[in-house]
Amino acid sequence: MCRFLSLLLCSVSSAVLFAAPSPDPLFQSADLLDITLVAPFDQIDCDRDKEREYEGSLSYTDANGQEVVLDITLEVRGNDRLKKANCRYSQLWVDFKRRQTAGTLFENQNRLKMVVQCGRRVSYANYIVKELQAYKLFAEISEINFDTRLLNVTYINSGRGNAGRTHLGFFLEHQNRLASRFDMEEVEINRVSSAELNPRQSALLALFMYLIANTDYAVTRGSGGGECCHNAKLLQDRDRQYFPIPYDFDSSGFVNTNYAVPPDPALRISRNTRRLYRGFCVPPETLDAAIRVVQASRDRIVSIVGDTSHVDQRVANRSVRFVEDFFEIIDDPRRTERLIIRACRG
């Protein structure tokens, strides 16, 4: 049995464990999607009240050139990005009416997280693009990941008749839909042990977080004793193993926002761009296999962060250098031993 499991889970090959299901219509294209939102945004951005709901509409032009208008309900969300000192505009939940979405781009969608450009400056647009890239990087190494769609959003403040504002943003698949697509269950639990995590997924997630220099996460417990996890969702397969799926990367060194929360002083790192491996210890063959998966994705990873479709060459060059520094570490056995293997948590 041990040898059989080793072949499945601990092989140095990059064979996948899941056949990726087809994405929903919204996520079948990576093209920039133009949408218009009409809602009381002045009130939304003033209130920042998670308990309130706001009626509005979402419209887009379909493949036949026809305008599609959907009724929606908006709620604000987030923690650090909900603070007015950090973000001028509120992060949003977008709720749809199922009876309206059939046959549209939003079929199968009930509730979507929308990552909103925090402010007007170009730097905030860069943060959106780089955070979206982080999701795409994880998708390169893990079969189970949140689908995303880049948006060009025009916000119209209802009742005012003004021209509104247009900024970048992106939609993030809801965890319930992700679980459904992979025939898994979302779990609500306060704490799990690291031994209950799928070892391959645990290793891949830890390497990814090391790649983007992110320590603002936890996959076995929630923050402040709340529901697990912090900036990750747990899905459970039929074998009762837990698969952590990460989200919210604006505190990472890769995105490097100006409002990022400083690293936990207990970690003894001076800035959020400094890498620190926070993964749990797994069998050596499992970690080796995970590293090989990431190494095999190197060209695609560099291509993603070097894309200048929505950022300038200077920003793209910095991103490429940042990920190349990571690959210099995992390509060097001595540095891998010192910075990753010896740093793992028991």
Residue pairs with C-beta under 8 A, 6 or more apart in sequence:
6 285
8 17
9 17
9 199
9 200
9 286
9 289
10 200
10 283
10 285
10 286
10 288
10 289
11 285
11 289
12 285
12 288
12 289
12 292
13 289
13 292
14 289
14 292
14 293
14 296
16 143
17 143
17 200
18 143
18 144
18 182
20 143
21 181
21 182
22 28
23 147
23 181
24 107
24 108
24 109
24 147
24 173
24 177
24 181
25 104
25 105
25 106
25 107
25 108
26 33
26 105
26 106
26 107
26 109
26 147
26 149
26 171
27 147
27 148
27 149
27 173
29 149
30 149
30 150
32 150
32 151
32 152
32 310
33 60
33 105
33 149
33 150
33 151
33 152
34 60
34 61
34 151
34 152
34 154
35 58
35 59
35 60
35 151
35 152
35 153
35 154
36 58
36 59
36 60
36 153
36 154
36 155
36 156
36 164
37 56
37 57
37 58
37 72
37 74
37 153
37 154
37 155
37 156
38 56
38 57
38 59
38 156
38 158
39 54
39 55
39 56
39 57
39 72
39 74
39 155
39 156
39 157
39 158
40 54
40 56
40 157
40 158
40 159
41 89
41 155
41 156
41 157
41 158
42 157
42 160
43 54
44 54
44 74
44 76
44 90
44 92
45 88
45 89
45 90
47 76
48 76
48 82
48 84
48 90
49 76
50 75
50 76
50 77
50 82
52 75
52 76
53 73
53 74
53 75
53 95
54 73
54 74
54 75
55 71
55 72
55 73
55 74
56 71
56 72
56 73
56 74
56 158
57 69
57 70
57 71
57 72
58 69
58 70
58 72
58 94
58 96
58 106
59 67
59 68
59 69
59 70
60 67
60 68
60 105
61 67
61 68
62 68
62 104
62 105
68 104
68 105
70 96
70 97
70 100
70 101
70 104
70 106
71 96
71 97
71 100
72 94
72 95
72 96
72 97
73 94
73 95
74 92
74 93
74 94
74 95
75 92
75 93
75 95
76 82
76 90
76 91
76 92
76 93
77 90
77 91
77 92
77 93
77 113
78 87
78 90
78 91
80 86
80 250
80 251
80 259
80 261
81 87
81 91
81 118
81 250
81 259
82 90
82 91
85 259
86 118
86 259
87 116
87 118
87 119
87 259
88 118
88 119
88 120
89 116
89 117
89 118
89 119
89 155
89 167
90 116
91 113
91 114
91 115
91 116
92 113
92 114
92 116
93 111
93 112
93 113
93 114
94 111
94 112
94 113
94 114
94 171
95 110
95 111
96 106
96 109
96 110
96 111
96 112
98 110
101 107
101 108
101 109
108 177
109 174
109 177
110 174
110 176
110 177
111 174
111 176
112 171
112 172
112 173
112 174
113 171
113 172
113 174
114 151
114 169
114 170
114 171
114 172
115 128
115 131
115 132
115 169
115 170
115 171
115 172
116 153
116 167
116 169
117 124
117 125
117 127
117 128
117 153
117 167
117 168
117 169
118 124
118 127
118 257
118 259
120 165
120 167
123 258
124 167
125 167
125 168
125 310
125 311
126 311
126 315
127 250
127 255
127 257
128 167
128 168
128 169
128 170
129 150
129 168
129 310
129 311
130 254
130 255
130 256
130 305
130 311
130 315
130 319
131 170
131 249
131 250
131 255
132 148
132 150
132 170
133 254
133 304
133 305
133 307
133 319
134 212
134 249
134 252
134 254
134 255
135 145
135 146
135 148
135 172
135 247
135 249
136 148
136 304
137 208
137 211
137 212
137 301
137 304
137 305
137 323
138 145
138 205
138 208
138 246
139 145
140 297
140 300
140 301
140 304
141 204
141 207
141 208
141 293
141 294
141 297
142 201
142 204
142 205
142 208
142 245
144 178
144 182
144 184
144 201
144 235
144 243
144 245
145 245
146 172
146 173
146 175
146 178
146 245
146 247
147 172
147 173
147 178
148 170
148 171
148 172
148 173
149 170
149 171
150 168
150 169
150 170
150 310
151 168
151 169
151 170
151 171
152 166
152 167
152 168
153 166
153 167
153 168
153 169
154 164
154 165
154 166
155 164
155 165
155 166
155 167
156 162
156 163
156 164
157 164
168 310
172 247
175 186
175 233
175 235
175 245
176 186
178 233
178 235
178 245
179 185
179 186
179 235
182 235
183 238
184 235
184 236
184 237
184 243
185 235
185 236
186 233
186 234
186 235
186 236
187 234
187 235
187 236
187 242
188 227
189 227
189 228
189 234
190 221
190 222
190 225
190 226
190 227
190 228
191 220
191 221
191 222
191 228
192 220
192 221
192 228
192 234
192 242
193 220
194 202
194 220
194 280
194 345
196 240
196 241
196 242
197 219
197 220
197 241
197 242
197 243
197 244
197 280
198 237
198 241
198 242
198 243
199 282
199 283
199 286
200 286
200 289
200 290
201 243
201 244
202 219
202 244
202 279
202 280
202 282
203 279
203 282
203 286
203 287
203 289
203 290
204 290
204 293
204 294
205 219
205 232
205 244
205 245
205 246
205 279
206 277
206 278
206 279
206 280
206 344
207 279
207 290
207 291
207 294
207 330
207 340
208 246
208 294
209 215
209 217
209 246
209 252
209 278
209 279
210 275
210 276
210 277
210 278
210 279
210 326
210 340
211 254
211 294
211 301
211 323
211 326
212 249
212 252
212 253
212 254
212 255
213 252
213 253
213 254
213 272
213 273
213 274
213 275
213 276
213 322
214 249
214 251
214 252
214 253
214 254
215 263
215 264
215 267
215 269
215 272
215 276
215 278
216 230
216 231
216 248
216 251
216 252
216 261
216 263
217 229
217 230
217 231
217 232
217 246
217 278
218 228
218 229
218 230
218 231
218 232
219 228
219 229
219 232
219 234
219 244
220 228
220 229
221 228
221 229
221 230
222 228
222 229
222 230
223 230
228 234
229 244
231 246
231 247
231 248
232 244
232 245
232 246
232 247
233 244
233 245
233 247
234 242
234 243
234 244
234 245
235 242
235 243
235 245
236 242
236 243
237 243
249 255
250 257
250 259
250 260
251 257
251 260
251 261
251 272
252 260
252 272
253 271
253 272
253 273
253 274
253 275
253 322
254 305
254 319
254 322
254 323
256 272
256 273
260 272
262 271
262 272
263 269
263 270
263 271
263 272
263 274
263 276
267 276
269 276
273 322
275 326
275 329
275 339
276 343
277 339
277 340
277 343
277 344
278 343
278 345
279 340
279 343
279 344
279 345
280 344
280 345
280 346
281 344
281 345
281 346
282 290
282 344
284 341
287 340
287 341
291 330
291 336
294 301
294 330
295 327
295 330
295 331
298 327
301 323
302 320
302 323
302 324
305 316
305 319
305 320
305 322
305 323
306 316
306 317
306 319
306 320
307 316
308 316
311 319
328 335
329 335
329 336
329 339
329 340
330 336
330 340
